[in-house]
Amino acid sequence: MPVGRITWRYAFSRQNRHRVTAVLLAFGICCAMTALVLVLAFMDQLQMMRFDDIKILDSYSLHVVPDDTSRDGAMNALSMLSEIEGVTKGILFSEIPAIAYTGDGGGRLMRIRALDEMGFAYTQNGKSMEIYAGAQPAADASIPEILVSWEQLQNVAMGGTQVMRVTVLARGRTSAAVPRDFTVRPSGIFSSALPEFNSSVMFMSLESLLALVPSSSVRIGLVVDETKVTSQAMASSIRALHPSWQVMTWQEQYASLYGAMMLEKGMMTIMIGFLMLVMAFMLLHASRRLLRDKQRELAMLEVIGFGRSSLLTISVLQSLCVAACGLIGGFLLSHVLALTFPSLLSGIATLSRGLTGYAPAILTLPLILKVDVVFYAFFSCAVLGVISLFSFLAARKLISRNIMESILHDTF
C-alpha cells in the first residue's frame, strides 16, 4: 500500500480524528479572525486617508473667524492661538464664491481660496495637493494669477487664450453682495487628492485677493496635533477664551460626509456582529464534533477516577487551547499581511497591468494597514467566551449520558 494512503488513513482514523478536528478548528478561527481584522483595517485606513485629505486641503482641524477679520486682525488672533498647546500650524486664508466663464459664454459656479505662503507650503508638503506645472500664484503680478486644475483649464479657458474671466461676489457698503468682474491668468496647474477640489476650487495668493476685493474676510485655519488634543476639545478651549469668535471643527464643516462615513463604520460593526453569530454556530458544531471525537478519551479518564466536573473542566480547557492557538495564529498572520499589504497591492497592480493593461485606482493607493490591538483583544475575548460556553454545554450534554458505552462499543 502506498505511504501516502497509509498516512491519510492514519490521520483520519478514529484514534486521530479529534486531532484533525482540532487543527481544522484552529485553522478556521485563524482565517476568520485574519479576514475580519484586515477588512476593518482596510476600511479604517480608507476613511483616515479621506479625512486627512479634507483636513489638509479644505477644513484643516478648525476654522476660526475672529472679531477683526482684516489681515492684521487675523494675524494678531493667530499669534494668540499659536501659544495654545496642541496647535501645530496656523494658516491665514480667505474664500469667496466665484463664477468662471467658459469659452462658449457659459459659466461655472466655483470658489476661490486665497492662501498665504504657509498655506501653500502646508498643502504641498501634506502631499494632498501638488503643483505639477507652473508655479504657485504670485502676489505682485500685473494680472492676478490663479492656480487651476487641468479640468478647470480645459473647461473655463477662453478659447485657448492664457487668461480667464471671473466674477466674484464681494461685500458692499449698501448691499450684502456686489458682483465684481476681473481677468486672471493661470500660473500653474495643480492636482489634489479630492476630486471636488479639482473641479470647483481655484487657488490665489491672499495678497492678490485682498487687493482685488478689500472687503474679503480673513479666516484662520488651525492644524491641531490630535494625538495631544482633539479638535472638539481645542474648539471648546478657544470658545471659552474668546466667546465672540466663530469656531467650527472639521467634523462640523463636513457633517454630512462625516456622518455618512461614521454610519458606514457602524454598519460594518453590525455586519461583524452578524458574522460573529455565524461563527458562533460554526463553533458550536465544531465543539460538538471535537467532543464527540474525544468521547473515548473522556470515558478512559472516567474509568481511572476522574469526576464529571473534572471532565467538564478538561473539555473546556482543551477547546480554549485550540481557540487560543487559532487566535494567536490569526493575530500574527494579520500583522504579517498588514506589513506586506503595500507590496501585495503593488504586485497585484503590476500583474493587472501586464494582463489587461489597466490597474484599478484602489490598487495604487499608498495604504498602510494597522492592526487595532484593542479591537483584536476584545474580539478574541468574545470568541473565547463563546467557545467556552458552547464547549461547556456540549460537554455537559455528552457527559450526562452513559459515557462508558463508548468503551463497550469501541475496539482497542
SULNOR-V525648 format. One line per field, one symbol per residue. psi: psi as a letter, one per 20 degrees, with the letter a starting at -180 (. if undefined). A space follows every 10 residues. Layout:
# SULNOR-V525648
psi: ???
This chain:
# SULNOR-V525648
psi: pqhghggghh hjrhhjhhgg ggghghgggg gghgggghgg hgggggghgg hggghhgfia hqpporgojr ghghgghhhg hiippiohqp pprqppqqop prhjiaqppa qpppqahhgg ggghhijipp ojpbrqpqik qgppqqprrh ghhhhjqnkj rjrqpqproq prhirhpppp prpqppirpr priohhghhi pqqqqhhggh hgnhjppprp opppniigqr hghgghghhh hnhiqppprh hhhlgggghg hhgghhhhgg hhgghhgghg hhhgghghgg hhhjhghhgh hhhjjprhhh hggggghghh ggghgggggh ggghgghhhj ghhgggghgg gghhgijqpq hhijpmpoqp pohggggghg hgghggghgh hggghhhghh rniihhhhjq p.
